[in-house]
Amino acid sequence: MPLQLAAMEKDVDINKVVRQHTEMENFFTGGFAVKGKNPVPEQPEQEDNAAVAEAAGELEKIADEVRRCRKCDLGSLRTNAVPGESNPNARIMFIGEAPGADEDAQGRPFVGRAGKLLDKVIAAMGLKRSDVFIGNILKCRPPENRDPRPEEIISCLPYLQRQIEVINPEVIVALGAHAARTLLDTNKSIGQLRGQFHEYYAGLGRAPIKLMPTYHTAYLLRNYSEENRKRVWEDMKKVLTELGLPIPERGKK
């Protein structure tokens, strides 16, 4: 192939990728406008600040344990553990599979390209990152971002289970097949699971928590399509409806 033609085709591919990512970002941000009241209900004047502070303290204790953990080989391979972060009183928890390279470097969940897209999804819902809690099934990055191994999940899952018990969210959003399958103890595909609420049981004597599986934002980046974006947004609209929050609508330009 002539070098000039090859260079032209490469430019076309790059332009296509840039255009697709721009369209995806616009879908989750600029194209929506919140109508009605503030989607985050104001806290009552007599809010139990002591309970929130206690929950924050318990989450920090769990985070400290995660940072010291060496229960599996990942503990000796990581740069930083990634316990999870944000609101100890969150109504929604977003749970992914495992940290990636950016997360491992910073010790924070969802801060890479997939994380930036998750931020846009949350913003499209009329919320902020500080309104929700974000974490993963694994607290350490698997080498080369490989799939979590069963023994790693067994070692790490209790940390997440304790976080869920402390926060006691109204809805869990499971991002991707690994998170959904682990939390629901099923082998079904994400295509079979997404789009409908399931029940997650946090412990004996506790009411089940609504769980909505949806596509991982990393999957959206790899498998760009209008249909996949709409599927995720349909899932998030069901979450908002479950919480009694207003659904942002596409703004008219």
N, C-alpha and C positions, 0 to 999 in steps of 0.2 A: 504494500500500500504506500503511495507517495507520502512523504513526510507532511506536506502541506495539508493533504486531505485528512490524515490521521489527527493532526493538530486541530483542524476544524471540528472533527467529530468529538474530540475531547472537550472542546469549548462548549459544544452543544449539550454534552452530558452534564457538565458542571452547571450550565445555565438552567438545565431542567431540574437538577437537585435543588438549586437555590430557589427557583420558582415554587417548587413543591413545598419546601420548608416555610417559605413566606406565606403561602396560602394556608398552611396548617396553623401557623401562628395567628393569622388574621381570623381564622375560624374560631379560635378559642379566646381571642381578646377583642380586637377592634370591631368585630362584627356583632358584639352583644352590648346591650345597655340594660341595666337593672331598672325596673319600674317598681314604684311603690315604696314601701318603707325599707329602712335599713335591714338587709337580710340577716344580720346578726342581732338577735334580740338583745335589748339592753338588760343588764343584770339588775335584779331587784335591789332596792336600797339596802336591805338587810341581808345581803349576800353573805354566805358563810365563808368569809375569807380564811378563817382558821382551817377549814376543811380543804380548801384549795392549796393553802400553804403546806398542809400535811401531805397532800398528794404529790406536790412538787418535791418535797423532801424524800418521799418514798421512791419516786422516779429517779432522783439523783443517787440514792443508795444502790438501786439496780444498775444504773449507769456505771457507778464505781466498780461494782462486781464484774460487769462486762469488760471494763478496761483491764482488770486483773486476770480475767479468765484465760485458762490454758487447758480447757477440757478436751479440745481437739487440736489437730495439727495447725489449724488456721491461726491459732493464737500466737504461734511462733513465726508465722509468715507475714502477718499484717504490718502495715505502718502504723495505723490507728484503728482501734475498734470504733464501731459506729452504733452507739446505743439507740439512737432515735432522738427526736427533739420536738419542741413547741409546746402547745397548750396542755397543761395537766388536767384541765377541766373541759377538754375538747368533746364536742358532740360527734365528731367524725374522726376516725383513725384511717389513714392511708397506709397500707402495708404491702411492701414489695418483696422481692426475692432475696437479694443480697446486695451489699455495697459493690460499686465498681471502682475503677482507678481513682477518679476524682474524689469519691467519698472516702476511700482509704487514705488519700493524701490529707484530707481536711478533717476527718473524723465526724463528718456530718452527712445525713442521708439526703439523697436526691439533689445533688449540687452540680452534676454534669449536664450534658445535653438533655437526657431524659428527665432530669430534675427540673430544668428550666421549662420544659414543656408541661410538666406536672404543675408548676407554679402558674402557668397560663390557664390550665384547666381549672385550678382552684379559683383563680381570679374570674374566669368566665362564670363560675357559680356564684359570684358576688361575695366571695370570701377572701381571706388573706391566709398566708402560710401560718401566721401566728394564731389563727382561729382553730387550727386542726393539729393533730399529732401525726408525725410521719416516721415510719420505721420499716424494718425488714424482718424476714424470717431468720436469716443469719445476720449476726452482728459484725462479722469479719468478711473480707473479700476472698472468695475462692480464686486460686491462681488462674490467670488468663480469663477470668469471668466465667469459668465453667459452671455447670449446673451444681447445685448443692448435693452433697452425698447424704444418704440416710443417717449415717452416724453423726454427721455434723448437725443435721436438723434435730436429732434426738438430744444432742448436747446443748444446743442453743435455744430451742423452742421455749423452755421454761421461763427464760428471761422475758420473752414477748408475752407469754401467757400472764405473767405477773404484771406487766405494764398494762395489759388490757383490763385486768382486775382492778388495778388502781384507778385508771382513767374512767372505766365503765362507760364507754361511748354508746351513743344510741345507734350508730351505724358504723360498720367497718367496710371500707372499700379495699378489696383484695386486688392488687395490681398484677395481673398475669397468672399463668397456669400454676406455677410452683406455689405461690402464696395461696391461691384459692384451694388447690388440692390439699395442701398441708392443713389449712385451717378447717376445712370441711371433711378431711379424712376420706377423700374420694380419688378415683382415677379418671374421672370424666375430663374431657377437654374443656378449655376455656370457652370455646364456641358453644358447648352444651350448657355451661354454667352461667355465662353472662346474661344480662338482661332480665334477671329475676332475683328476688331476695331469697336468701337461704338463712338458716339459723346457726349461729355459733354459740356454743355453751361454754361460758367462762369458768364454771365451777358448780359444785353441788349447792342447791338452794338459791342459785341466781337465775334470774329470768334470761332467756336466750337473747342474744344481740343480733339485730338484722345485719346480714352480710351481703354486699353486692360485689360479685366478681366482675371485672372488666379487663380490657386489654392493658397491658403494661405500656407506659409511654415510650419505652425503648422499642417495643414492637411497632408502635405507630411510626416511629422514625425510620424503621427498617422496611415497613410495609405500608408506604404512603398510599392512601386512597381516600376519596371523599366518603365512601361507604364506611370505612373503618372509623374515621373521625366522627361521623354521625352516630355510629353505634356507641362509642364512648360517651358522647353527649347525651344520648337517650338514657344511658345508664345513670349519668349524673343528674339528669332531670328527675329520675325516679327517687334518687337519694334526697334531693331537695324537697320533693313532694312528701316523702316519708317524714322529714323533719319539720314540715309545715313552713318552709321557707319559699319566698317568691322565686319563680323561674325566670332568669334573664331571657329576653327575647332578642332576636336579631335586629340590630338597629337599622333604620332606613336612612340611606345616604342620598 
